[in-house]
Amino acid sequence: MKKITLILFFWGMSLALFAQFYVAPITENYQPKNQGFYFVLPKTLLKVDVVIEAELKIQGPFTDFAEQLLGLNVINNTQTNYKLKKVTLDYAVVPDSNRSFFIELSKKQNSAEFLEKMLTPKPDVFKAFDTPNFSYQSKEVEYPEFFKRYTEFSMVERIDTVWKTVMIDSIETLQPTFKKSVVTKPVSQKAQEAANFILQIRQNRYDLLSGSQEVAYSKETIEYLINELTALENNHQDLFTGITILQEEVHTLYIDPANINENQEIDLFGLDKNLGFSTKLYPDKKKNYSLRFDKLLNPEPFHRFAANTDPKKSAPTGVPILQAVPTNISLINNMNTLISFGIYPIYQFGILSILNIDSGDFDLRNFGFIY
């Protein structure tokens, strides 16, 4: 990146000295004498969508009574396990604000026709993102309706008998009075009712299969009734064993390839089985994921050639143009390649060249963003 910046500086100086127009980096303290326009080189922006599957194991409301009433093995603690389900990669070409120039036109170029052409937007030149943008928001766990009904409070009517002492014909006697009230049904009572219902379902299914009802049901009717009874039993049994709910989390990361490290990689995220997704890396490297960049063309010889060019002997007349370097991008975990996404054009690794705007043969809108 420093080499490219140095090359742009020398090119800007040479253009100022020899070309029919002046190309100045926006950072320079330069006051244009003629009108012109801004020219911004492109860069590649990567979008990584990470899909995480969260497996929620939720304890049943009657877990404490499962072994006593039904002899079942159950989920003793509510827990969540996370695993990587899918990773997709997309890219877009966007303006690079660090490589912005002002192109001051010569009198010959300073025509309304030329300016109108340059400033008219040219659609579909640079690629936009193909996939929609995701924004992850935490969602509340949606329990099945049947499960929810039993986890909520249940009310039951209670009748208390109160004996009052009354006097009838000078004789003291006890007279009962009944007091009604609504109270919360104890969990133990609800568990016993659910267990009794499960046992009744099993008895009904046995009676149906053994023919004790002495009714000549068709095969289809018997299958339907058995399936319905089994589904009903499973629903009530979940109240003791617990349930498992699968949810998906989609996290979107935007990556600038210019931030690669010496291993030609960029750290993406960490994923822990129990703690889940994190944009911060975990101490255990086996839990971390990164992007690896393998350039299919080594740009270093081109950079060295351009940096060693003497502007006084070879003065280009044009604007700096950045050509993308084809790069294979892969998802890496613990030094293993999990996904090879394919070949992408990366402008940040690119090769600079010069195009002659004065000749009118080039449409700069094909090579950068004009404002």
N, C-alpha and C positions, 0 to 999 in steps of 0.2 A: 504494500500500500504506500509506503514512504517513497519507493522507487517511482511509482506512477505519479505521485504528487510532484516529485523533483522533475520528472520528464515534462509534466504539464507546465511547470514554471518556465523551463528553458524554451518550450514551444511558444508560450505566451510572449516571452521576450523577443524571440525571432520574428514572430508574426507582427509585433509592434514595429520592428525595424524595417521589414522587407515587404510585407504584404500590402495590397491596395486597400485593405480594411484593417481595423484594429480588433483583436480578440483579447479581452482582459478578464482574468478571474474576478469574480464578484468581490472577493476579499481585498482586492487592490484599491488604493485610494486614487481612483481614476475618474476624471470628469470628461464625458464624451462630448465631442464637438459636433457630431452629426447624429441623426437618429439611427436606431438599430433595434435589436431585440435580444432577449435573454435565451441562451442555449444551455440546457442542462443534460448532462450525460446520464444514461440509464444505469440502473443497478438491479440485481435480482433479489427478490424478497421471497423467502420460503415460508410456507404455511404447513405446519404439521398438526394433524388431527389425531389425538390419542384417545382410543376408546377403551375404557376400563370396565370390566365386569365385576360388580360387587355382589357377593353372595351373602345374604343376610339370614342367619340362623336364629330364629326368634323362639324363645322359650314359651311354652304353652301356659295358659292361666291356671291349669290344673296339674302342672308338672309334679308338684309335691305329693300328689295322690295317685300318680300313674302306677307305681309299683304295687302299692297297697290294694288298689281297686281292680287293676287290669293286668298287672305283672308286665309292664311295658318298659323297654329301654327308651330313654328320652334325651332331648337336648337340655342339658342342665343349666347352661348359661347362654344368654343372647350374645352373639358375636358376629363379626363381619369379616369375610375373607375377600381379598382383592386379587385380581389377575389381569394381565394384559390380554385384550381380545383382538384389537386391530390398530394398526398405525398406517395412515395414508399421508402422502406428500403431494403438495401442489406448489406452483410458483407463479409469481407475477413479476412483470418488469415495471419498475416505478422510477421516478426522478431521484437522482442522487444530489442532495442539496450541497454536499461537499465538493461537487465537481460542476460548478455553475459558472457561466461565462456571459459577458456582454459582447455582442458582435456589433461593432460600429461600422456602418456601411459607407462605402466610398460614394462620391457624387454620381458615379456611373450606376452603382447599384441602388442608390437611394431613389427608388421610384415607387409610386403607389402600387403599381402592378406587382412588383417583386415582394414588397412588404405584405400585401394582401395575401399572396400565395403562402408566404412563410407563416403568417399568423392565422391562417384558416386551419382549424383542427382536422387532422387526418385520422379517422377512426380505424381501429383494429390493426394498428401498426405494432403495438406492443401488447403482449399477452396479459390478460387479467386472470384472476383466480377462477378456476372452473367450478369449484365446489363452494357451497354457501358457507358463510361464517357461522361458527358455533360459539355460543357463550355458555359455559357451564354454570348452572345454578344448583345449589343443593336442594333436594326435594325431600319432602316428608315421606316416610314409608307408608305406602298404601296397603293396609291390611285387607284381606278378603272380607266381604261383608259378613259371612257366617262367623268368622273368627272374631270380628269386631263386636258382634252382638254379645258374645260371651265374655269379652274382656271389659265391657262396660258394666256399670253398676246395675244390679237387678233388685227390684223392689218386690216385697211380698207383704200381704196383709196379715197382721197378727191380731188375734182376739185374746184379750186377757179377762179373766173372771175375777171380779172384785166383790168380796162379801161385805155387806154393810149390816150393822145392827139396827133393827127397827123395832118399834113398839106397836103391837097389834092387840087391842083389847087388854091393855095393861100386861101383855105378855111379851117378853123380849125374845126376839127371834132373829135369825140370820137370813138375809135376802140377797141372792146373787144379782149382780149387775155386770153387763158385758161391755168392755171397752175395746173399740177397734182402733188400730194404728197401722201405719205403713212403715216398714223398716227395711234396711238393706239385707238382702239374702246372703248368708254366710257363704264363703267360697267353698267350704267343705260340703255344704248342702248342694250347691250347684254342681260340684264335681261328682257327687253321688248320683244326682239325677242324670247327668251325662253318661256316667258309667252304666247305670241301669238301662238307659236308652240303647247303648251299644249292645249290651247283652240281649236286649229284646230284638234288635235288628238281626243279630246272629241266629236267634231262635226262629224268627220269621223266615230267614233265608233257608235254614235247615228244613223247616216245615214245607217250604215251597219245593225244595229239591227232593224231599222224601215222599212227596205226594200225600201227606197226611191230611190235606184239605179236601182231597177227593174231588178235585175239579180238573177237568180235562183241558188244561191250558195248551195253546199252540206253542211250538218251539220258539217262535219269535216273541211271544208274550212272556214266556219264562225268561228268555235272555234279557229282555227289556227290564223286567222286574228285578232280576238279579243285579244288573248293572246299576239300577237306581238305588237298591239297598246297599250295594257296595260303596257307591259314592257317598251316600248318607252316613255310612259307618266311618268312612275315611275322614269326612268333615268333623265328626265328633271325636274321632281318635286324635286328630291334630290338636285338639284342645289339651291333650295329655302329652303327646310326643313333641309338639312344637311344629313350626312350619319353616320352609326355606323360600325366600323371595329373591329373585334375580333382578338386578337393576343395572343400567348402563350409565356411565359417566363419560361425557365427551369434553376433552380439554384441548383447546387450540393454542398453539405456540407459533409465534412469528420469529423467524431466524434470519439474521444477516450473515451471509457466508464470509464476510470480511473478518468475522471474529474467530476464525479457526485458530487452534493452538498449534504447537510445534509438531504434534502427531497428526495434523491435518484432520482434526475432529472438533466438534462442538458438543458440549454437554447439553442434554435435553431435559431429562427428568429422572426422578427416582421413584421406585415402586416397591413398597413393602407389603407383604401378605396381610399383615394386621393393621398397619397404619395407613395404607393406601397411597395415592398419587401425591407427589410433591415436586414443585419446581426447584427445590433445593436438593442437592445430592445427599444420599445417606452415607454414613461412614463405611458401610460394607459395599465395596465396589461392585459386587455381584448384583446389587439391587439397582444399579444406575444404567441409564441408556444414553447413547450419544449418536450423532450423525458423523459418518466418515466421508471425506471428499477425496476422490481419486481423479486427478486431472488427466485427461486423455491427450493433452498437448501441454508441453512444458513452456510456459511463457517467459522464463528467465532469459534465454538468449535474446529474445526480442527486446526485453526491457534493457538489457545491457547495451545492445546495439543503439537503441534510441538515446540512452543516457550518455553514451560516448560520442554522439554526433556533435560536431562543432557548429553552432548556429551561424557563425560567420562564413563558413565554407558551404554549408548546405542549409539554405533558408527555405523551409516549407511555406507555401502560400495557401492557407486553408485553416480549417478548424480541427481540433482534436476529436477523433472518433474512437470509440471503445468497442472492440470486437470481443464477444463473449467466448470463453473457453469451455468446450464440452467437458462435463465432469460427471463421473459416475458417483451416485450418492447411495449410501447404505446405512441401515440401522444396526448399531453395534451394542452388544451387551456382554460384558466380561470377556472382551477380545474375540467374541464370536459374532459372525454376521448373521443376523436374524432375517433381514429383508434387504434385497437389492432393488431399490426403487427405479433404477434406470439412469439414463443420461440426461442431464439438464444443462442449459446454457447459463453459465455464471459470469456475469459481467465484472464482478469484483476481482476475479482472477485474470481479467482480460488483457488484450494486446492493443496498445494505442497506435493509431495511424492518422494520416492527414488526408483530408479531402478538400479539393479546391472548389470553394463556393463561387469564386469569381467567374468560373467557366460556365456556370449555369447548368452543368451536366448532372448535378447532384441535388436531390431533394432532402434537405437536412431533417425534415420531419420523419424520415425513415431511420434516422440515426440518433435521435435525441428528442427532448421535449422543449418546445419553443413557447415562450411567454412574451 
